[in-house]
Amino acid sequence: MSLTVVREIRSPHALAVEDLDDLETDVLAGYVLARAASGLADGSVQKDVSCLGQIRSWFGRPLWEMEPPDADRFFGQVMRGTAVATRQLRAFSLSTYFRFIELRMKSELYRLTGRIAECPLDEMNTPSGRTRMGLRIPPEEHEVEHLFAGWRGDLATCRKFGPAARNFAAARLMAKVGLRINEARMLDLSDVRWELGRYGKLHVRHGKGARGSGPRERMVPLINGGDVLLRWYIEDVWGQFDADHSRPGAPLFLSERRGRDGSSLRMGEHALRLGLAEAAERHLPEWAGKVTPHVLRHFCASQLYLHGMDLMAVQELLGHEWLVTTLRYVHVHRGFVEESWAAGQRRAAERLAGLVT
């Protein structure tokens, strides 16, 4: 009787280096296609691939060869000291990549390389911890009104009326209806739908998606004086940029720069942030460096809630998927803790009065 030589299951087949490179490229291409097919935005897919590329550069070999001790070293040494969110993002990308391999490529990889690919992250070494959105407490209403009153006064003497008035209108609109900065700057002139609703509405086509789902569209009513502001901007400011209002895709908030075809380009995010920062330094110096476009979004939510808007209506206006997210925007004005305490005090006083009498 003779013994048969059995190859160890994890020993790799003798693939040529160039074949191994091609195989790795094919696996990654399949992964990208699958993630895109799931509806992920291009930016989210690119972020995933970038994370995988950074891990691959450190590892020096195809990622399917990673084992738990390798993940221990990467997350325990290389990534130690980085932000919790950064470690979690790398871990999520890596585990999703291995999930793709297990579902689509496991048998093929074993046939070609002799390796059984298994995710190197487990209950012991998966980065833990939760990140929470920071609590942004916006300025009070009288402070924001003072900021915009002073800013509008500057328009009478500014060197370039068009860009200055554009920055003012965009920032004011965010404070009135809670737009994100990218939602505002990506609006087209045709996205202003005056015929819809009591005040007109904005068709926000580039709303922030949840968990990488891609842009989420919504209709934003021009409440809170947003309609008056936008009519002034379109009638008195938009024409300052010498743009063609009949051109499809003409931006609502224009840049001074021109495209190759001579058409006006869309304003940049930096211009709006800079304009707001400079206005805050002049007219609200105690908030200099702290008033950002997103703080204006928090201000909008807080003021609408404070003036009686239903919390779910605020959620719909802001485009939040979860009500708990909206709660963090209006937290400073929610008084149920104080009201509950006061009610308890009243009940205690009533009980005491009953005992005395």
Phi, psi and omega in degrees: 000134181240152180267137177272136177287123181251127179284135177297135192299333182266001180286131186285149171287163184273074175277139175294154183302316181293327177291322179294320177297316179296319179297317180296319178297318180295319180297315180295321179297319177296322178296314180299316181297319180295319180293322178293323179295334180284353178102004179294144176293155181303320180297322180292319178295317179297323178296318177301311182296322178298317178299315179297321179297322179293319178294319180297320180297320178290317186289320177082002179219169177306140186297333181293351177271355181293141177234167183311317179299327177294316178295324177302314182292318183294308184279335182270338182241302184296315184269359181295133181096346176279168182298148180303316181298324180293315178297319180294323179295316178298317181294319180296316180298317181294315181293325177293321177299314179291329175297320176299315181298316181296324182278327190244328195236000190299311181292323180293318178296321178295320180296322185272329186241344182080007181254143171262108184284125177225142182299128181282356178264132178223192183297337185275324189243003177291125180305132182252177179108154180237143174253142180233146178298131180295148179279114179257114178264111185282168174297164177284164186302316182295330179290315179294321178296322177295320178300309185285331176294315178294321180296316180294325176298327179296335186295336182288337185237005184289157183288320179237101185296315186304299181298322181294316179291325176298313180298317179300312184295319181294316180293319180295321179296320178296323179288336182271320185237007169075028178289148168283161184297319181289327176297321181290311186287340180270003177290141171261162177301323181287350178282350176275111184249089183294336186280352184263129175072186184286328187244355190092161182220158174255131175271098181276107184267348184238046175291151182292129178277158178266131177053044174074021185282355182094173184303137177246120182280153173200163176255128183247114179294143180273062179277180170062027181086005179296329180292317180295316179300315185288326176296317177300316182296314184292319184282325188250342186244317187306319181293345180295340183267003176054046180259161181266108183290342181273352181287128178301135179081014178296127183293150174285313179254108192266157172259159173286340182285156182242148175281179181297331180272006178088357181280154179289138179270172180280145179296150179271157180296323183296321182299318181290317179299318180295317180299318179294317181297317180293321178295321179295321179297324182280318192246351178215060190300332179291345177249012181302133181082355182243342177273110180241167176305323181286331174296324176296326177295318176296320178300315180302309182299317182296316183291320179297319179293318181297328181267015168105002179289138178299143184299322180290330175292320176298318178302314181294320180299316183282343180080029178278139176285324185244138179296328181298331176294316179298325180301328180285342178278329185248013187305319186293341182254357178279121188252020186292332178293311179297318180294321178296318179296316180297320178296321177297320178297320179295317179297319179296320179295321179294319178296318180296319179297323179294323179290322183292315181285000000 
